[in-house]
Amino acid sequence: MKEILAKWKSVENLQNDFTDLLMKIQGSGYANLVYCKTARSIHLMETKDQDPVSMVPGKVPILGIDAWEHSWYLKYKNEKKKYATEIWKIVNWSDMEKRYKEAL
């Protein structure tokens, strides 16, 4: 949480930036929160298709959200933004913290 607050000033700001990234993805891909080993900090990044973050040198996945229609269309129809905001209700913050600590 300290890292999130240092970078985004609030969880809401992180969620807004994450949602913006997710909304920009057309077709298949993921919005990701990652730990960058070289910068020694977390940031957001997009991955295309089914390409895993772990294939990007120096990046460790903390959270990945699927942007492809199969992940949201049946429940949300044409409301991708609703999916992008509702997903935060089920995000497992404890798992994210564990991944972050392991990345360090």
N, C-alpha and C positions, 0 to 999 in steps of 0.2 A: 504494500500500500504506500509506503514511503516513496518508492520509486515512481509510482503513478502520480502521487501528489506533487512530487518535485518536478515532473515533466509536464503534467496537464493541469495542475492546480486543483483539480477535483475529479472524482470518478465520473461525474456527469460529462465533463469535457472530454475525457477519454472515450466514453460511450458515444458522444456526438461525432468525434473524429473517426471512430471505428465505423459508425453507421454511414458516414459520408463516404468512406473508402468502399464499404460493402455495396453501397448504392451505385457507385461508378463502375463496378464490374459488370460487364455485359457478357452473357454466355457463361461458360464454366470458369470457375476459379474460386479462390479463398481470400478472405480478409484475415490477416494474421497479426497477433501481437507477438513479437519476438524479442529475444535477448540477443544483442549484437556483442560478440566477444571482443571485437577490436575497439568498439566505441565504449564498451562496458556500460551499456544502458539498454533500455527497452525502447522499441519503436514499432510503428505499424508498417506493414508491407503487404503487397498483393502477390499471390502466386497464381499462375495460369493453369487451367485444366485441372489435372490431378497431381501436379508437381508438388512434392512435399518440401516444406521449409528446410528439412534436414539435408536436402541436396544442395542448399546454398551455403557455401563455405562461411563459417563464422557465425551463422545464425542458428538459434535454438528456439523451437516453437514453445510458446507459452499458452496461446489460445488461437484456434483456427475456426472460422465460421464459413461454411459452404455458401456460396452465392448463386450456385446454379439452381434453376427453377425446380428441379426435383426435390430440393430441400424445403421449399416453402410454398409452392403453388397450390397444392391440394388443400392446404389449410387456409392460406391467405389470399388465394386467387391473384388478382393484379396488385395486391398491396405489399410489395416487397419491403417497403419502408416499415410497415407494421411488423413484419417478420424481424427486420433488423433491430427494432427496438424491443420487441417482446423476447427475443432470444436471451436478453440479459437477466430475465427472471429465472432462467435455469442454468446459467453459467455457474460452474463450480469453482468458487474463489479459492477454496482450500487446495484444489488440484493445481490451480494456476500458481499459487504461492509455492507449492512443492516443486513444480517445474522450474520456477524462477530460482529457487535456492539451489537446485541441482545444476542449473546453468552456471551459477556463480562458481 
